[in-house]
Each structure stands twice: as C-alpha cells, then as structure tokens.
Amino acid sequence: MTDSPYIPPKIWSNDASSGGQFANINRPTAGPTHDKTLPVGKHPLQLYSLATPNGVKVTILLEELLALGHAGAEYDAWLIRIGEGDQFSSGFVEINPNSKIPALMDHSVQPPIRVFESGAILLYLAEKFGELLPTDLAGRTETLNWLFWQMGAAPYLGGGFGHFYAYAPEKFEYPINRFTMEAKRQLDVLDRRLSESPYLAGDSYSIADIAVWPWYGELVRNNVYSAAEFLSASEYVHLQRWAQEIAKRPAVVRGQRVNRTWGDEASQVAERHQAF
C-alpha cells in the first residue's frame, strides 16, 4: 500500500493479497466450500459456534435457562473453527446460509428448526422457554428495542472500530478516527441509558443485556480489542457498573467458557456435551 489516494476501479475485483488477519477466509461469494456433515449429540438443542462475542450470547442464555430450571435447554455445543473455514462446510451452510456463527438446531420438534443470527437465537429461546423477555407489551418492546439496537450497532464496533484498530494490516488515521468516534457515541448511548435503570430494558435482566454485554460490557472491561484505555472506558461509570455486575453472574462465567480455545486453559471448554 502507498500514501497516494486510492481511486476505486470502474469494476471491483477481489484482491486476495489484501492481507489482514482474516484474509484467508474472506471471499465475495456465499455457499459451501467443502462437504462435511455436522455432528449431532444427545440433547434437544445443538449449537455450532465459537466463543466470540456473538457466540457467547447464546451459551450465556442457555446457561441462564438451565440455572432457572429448564431441563429442555440442555445442549451440545460443537466447535466451529472460523479461522479454518468450518463455517463454510455444507452442513453448516445448510443451517446458516450466511456462514456466520452461532447457528442452532432445535431437535425437540419435528421437523427440527434451524435458527441463525445471534439475535434471532436469543429471541427464539426466550420465547420458547418464556424467560428473560417480558410478556407485557411495553416491557417486551423495550427489550426488543435494545436487542435490535445491538444487532445494528455492533457491526460499527466490530467490522468498523475493531477491524481498523486491531486487525487491519496497516493503521490509517481516517478509519480509526471515524469508527472510534462512533464506538464512543455508542458507549455514551449505553451509559446514559444505564444511568436511568439497572438494566437496559428496565428493572429486570433480559436478553437485551445478554446481547449487548459480550460486546460492550467486555469492551469497557478491556476484554475486547484491548482498547479500554484508548476509548477512555473508565469515564462510562454506569456502563462499567452494569458490565461488572453481569460479569459476576455464574451463568455468564460458565457461558463464556463454552467453545473457547484460547486464554487460560481453565477457562476453555472447547465443546460442551454435559453440564459443568
């Protein structure tokens, strides 16, 4: 790359040499790259995932449901190594045509139901078990407001700020400034909301908190992109309070371990097939 301005070509073509941490799995087409059948365990729910922020949303919710006494929430969690392209297998693409983790199959019904996209999985499980989603119209709507806020906001944090700050092969001022500004704006949105109520949807912990915490709670706790100091995360006092409180929940601690293959060995449960 050079310091000269980039002029987009008339017709774009894929430059496989563009580099970056995920260059080997990025491509401009969908569909499977190889044939492989996904394994199926003994439990009603089969999860195919990795312990990224999007992945742990689902394992945290499943562990919360089990803690609430829902035996039907027992699950097998199979490791999908996205760096090695497991998400492009024929079996995974059959569940999620978008080739992104997490993906879920519910075998408690016939025919089994596929659920993909983390927000859809959270909503599906909350409705299936009648937990962590208010039933009154106002409470349900406020919960869904924040659930869908996270779905729309996180790409600016992950694909925007996270990519250019942490993963891009070269650092450039414009994209880092652009997405840092947006990341801080989003943190301020959350901090202001959490100055009004203990949880995002009000007085009760919900799937809204479960969706937002792995990204924004862990960001201000310096566990995402190692960027807490850069973002002056300590200034978001209400967000910090919420992040630290949720981090102490036993189900959150357990959920973060599932499909994890890095960090402290004691924190890793690469695949989960029984309670731990």
N, C-alpha and C positions, 0 to 999 in steps of 0.2 A: 504494500500500500504506500501511496505517496501523499505529500502535502497538497497536491493540486486538487482543485474542486472535482468532485465526482459528477460526471454527466451521464444520466441514465441512457442506456441504448434505446433505440426505437422499439426493439423487441427484446425482452429479457430472456436470458438463458441461464441455466444453473451452472454456477462455478463451484465445482466440488472442492477446489483448493482454497475456499474462503476461510477455512480454519475455524477455530472456536472449539470449546470443549465437547460440543455435541454434533460436530460436523459429520461424523461418521454415521449418524442415524437420521440426519435431516434430509428430506427429499421433497420435491414438489408434487408427488403423486401419492395416492392412497392405495389401499389394498394390501394383501399379504405378500411377503417376500419368500416365504417358505411354508411347507406343510408341517404342522405339528398339532396334535390333539391335546387339549388342556386336560390335566388330571382332575378327577372328581373324588372328593373324600366322603366321609360318612355323615356329615352334618347337613342340615337343611340349606344353609347358606354357604355358597362357595365364592370366596373373594380372591381376585387375581390382582396383585398390587405390589407396591414398593413404598417404603416409609418416607416418602416425600411429604411436604405439607398437604398436598391433595390426598395422598394415600392415607395418612394418619387420621384425617377427618372421619373416615369410615370405621377404622378399627377403634378409635375412641368411642364413637357412638355405639358400636357393638358391645364394647366392654361396659359402657354405661347401662345398656339394656340388660345385660347379664347381671350386673350389680343390682338392678331393680327387680330381679327375679324372673326374667323372661327366658325360660329354658329354650324356647324356639329360636332365640337369637344366637345359639351356638353355631360356630362357623369354622370352616377350614380356610386358612389364608395361605395362598400359594404365591411364591416369589416370582415376580416378573422383573427381570434384569433389563431395564430400559436401555442401559448403555450397551448391551449386547444385542438389542433388537428383538427381545422376546415379544414385544407388543405388536410385532408385525407377523406373528405366526398366524396360520389360517384359523386356528382355534380361537385366538384372542380377537382377531378381526371379526369373527362371527358374532362375538358378544359386543364388541365396540368397533364399529366401522371407522371411528376416528383414531384408533390405535393409541389411546391415552389411558394411563392408569388413573384411578381404580376402575375395575369392572366387576359386576356381581351377577351371579346366577342364583335365583331362588328356586330350589327344588322341593319346597314344601307344597307347591301347587303343580298341577299338571294341565297343560304342558308347562315346563319351567319358564320363568320370566327372566329375561335379561334386563339389567339396569346399568346404564353407563352415564358418565359425568358425575362428579362427586356430589354436587348439589342435588341432582336427581336421586342419587342413592340415599342421601340423608333424608330427603322428603319421603321417599318410598318407605324406608324403615321406620321413621317416626309415625307415619300413618298406619303402617302395618301393625305396630305394637301399641299405638296410642300413647306414646310418651314423648316428652321433650318438644312438644308442639301444642300450644294452647288450642282449645276447642272453641272458645268464644271468638266471634268474628274479628273484634279489634285486636286481641292478643295474637291470633293466628296471622293476621295481616301484618302486624308489626314484626313478627318473627320472619315472615317471608320477605318483608322489605329488606331486612339485613342479610338474610341468606342470599338473595339475588344481588344485593349490593356487593357482596364478596365475589360472586361469580363475575360481575362486570369489572370490579376494581382490581382484582388480583393479577390479570394479565399486564397491567401497567407496572405492578410491583415486580412480578417475576420476569416476564418477557421483556419488560422495559428496564426498570432500575436494576434488577438482579443481573440481567444479561450484560448490560453495558458496564456496570460497576464491578461485577465479579467474574464473568465468564468470557467476555469478548476478547479476542486475541490481541487487540490494541485498544488503548484508552483514548477517547476523544471527549473534549470538553462539552460540545453541544448536547449529545445524547445523555451524558451523565447529568448535566445540569437540568435538562428537560425532565428527565424521569425522577431525579431527586426532588425537584420541586413538587411533582405530582405525588410521590411517595409521602412527603411531609404533609401535603394537603390532606391525604387520606388518613394519616395518623392523627391529624388535628380533628378531622371529622369524628373519628372514633373517640378521641379524648373528650371532646365536647359532649358527645352522647353519654359517655360513661361518667361524666360529672353530674348527670341527671338521674341515673339509675344504676343499680349494681350490675345489671347485665344488659346486653344490647337490646333485647326486646322488652325490658322492664324489670320486674322484681324476681323473675324466675330464670334459671339456667335453661338454655334451649339449644336446638340445632343451629341457631344463628351464632351462638358463642362457639359451638363446636366447629362450624365452618370457618369462622374468622380467626380463631386463636392460633392454629398451626402456622398461619402466615404472619399475622400482625402481632400477636402475642409473643411468638418466638422471635420475631424481628426485634422487638424492643428489649427482649431478654438476651439478645446477641447470639441467637442460635440459628439465624437465617442470614447468610451472606456476610457474617461478621461485620455488620455495618451499624451497630447501635451507636457507637461514638460518632461516626461520620454523620449520622442523621440526628444527633443530639437527642437521643431517645429518652434520656432522663427527664427532659422537660415535659413529657406527656404523663403527668403524675397519675391521672385517673386511669389511663390505659395501662400504666405499669401496675397499679393496684389490681386491676382485673386480671392481667396476664399472670401475675404471681399467684393469685388465688386459684385460678384454674389449673395452673401447673402442679398444684399440690393434690388435686383430686386423684384418688387411687386408680380410677378407670383411665384417666388421662395418662398416668405413668405407665400403665400396662399397655394401653393402645399405642403409645409411641414406640414400644419395643418391637411390635409385630412387623415382619417383613423388613427389618432393619439389618443391614450387613456392614455397618461402619461404626466407628467410635468405640467406646468402652465395650469390651466383649460381654460384660454383664448386662448391657442394655440391648443386646441383639437377640431377637427370636426370628431367625430367617423365615421359618414357616411355622404356622400355628395350627395344630390339629386337636388340641385339648386345652382346657383351662390351665392357667399357670398363676 
